[in-house]
């Protein structure tokens, strides 16, 4: 038996006027997901426990079977693990976005125009973060480059007693009310202000402006955390697992949980990612590498949700259905391999809000050996209609494996 988790990040949504009051999952052409929903178990699961923020870190840990009330130590330490930064027990880490702010002065009057600096490339971003590190590092503070706009600040003996806001939560808003608060907040704000002067005339930004792209005008610090401690996935579930993702957060969870992290060329974390490559890598790890379970994470619907792009979010779901779910369904069937597939988002990222919410999400468990007859397509309303509800997201993985 092989186990496959297809995680469409932020795939769930609210009713959208552009779609006549229906959700993305209502209107997307997704015959493979719908088939599995009609012939599998459809229900709802609460992936973000009460008291936790609805981030992809908390939600994906939950889907992977980890009780975040016991193991969660922050988002950025997981990304540090992926980047390969070894943390000391007294290190505090922060996710450091490259963002586009408006030109208003002073800094507090600026508006968050783009939390991703125009989906800046990793190659361009690396040069910018290296410039920030060169000009701003100290004996205890260092910056490390990651993927696209997602980077890392490590502060030895830093403080976790801070209140920070994700930049994707404040798109098109003035930043004054969302600047760091708490211990060391002034130092963090000063770093963010200083980065503006470092980045302003950098050749990478000059080139981006000439090409009509958003420049990276500032760093934005959030997602604080400390060195993580996760139990090994194999020790919890007795399965050899692989993870496929474009983003450091999910790769970092994999490394901390001793799961194999597989890199796929052309994986971008957006709707133009290499879906075909991810699907083939999933098949290969199951059939050639001896993996029992593969966790395929696709960021695209979430990014489109943050951008408020309903059409691209719908396209993302359709591509996941065709190129990942459909491909694996066809190939495993041809190879006569028994499998179970779990399909779900980690959390909703509603187009109307452009940020995460903690609402329960619909899930499907399909078993190739069984022919159930629920006759319900995969969407939020039908998930609620079944009456099946898992109120602790970390219980879903064991339910999926052992049911």
Buried (B, 14 or more C-beta within 10 A) or exposed (E): EBBBBBBBBBBBBBBBEEBEEBBBBBBBEBEBBBBBBBBBBBBBBBBBBEEBBBBBBBBBBBBBBBBBBEBBBBBBBBBBBBBEBEBEEEBBBBBBBBBBBBEEEEBEEBBBBBBBBBBBBBEBBBBBBEBBBEEBEEEEBBBBBBBBBBBBBBBBEBBBEBEBBBBBBBBEEBBEEBBBBEBBBEBBBEBBBBBBEBBEEBEBBEEBEEEEBBBBBBBBBBBBBBBBEBBEBBEBBEBBBBBBBBBBBBBBBBBBBBBBBBEBEEBBBBBBBBBBBBBBBBBBBBBEEEBBBBBBBBBBBBBBBBBBBBEBBBBBBBBBBBBBBBBBBEBBEEEEBEBBBBBBBBBBBBBEBBBBBBBBBBBBBBBBEEEBEBEBBBBBBBBBBBEBEBEEBBBBBEBBBEE
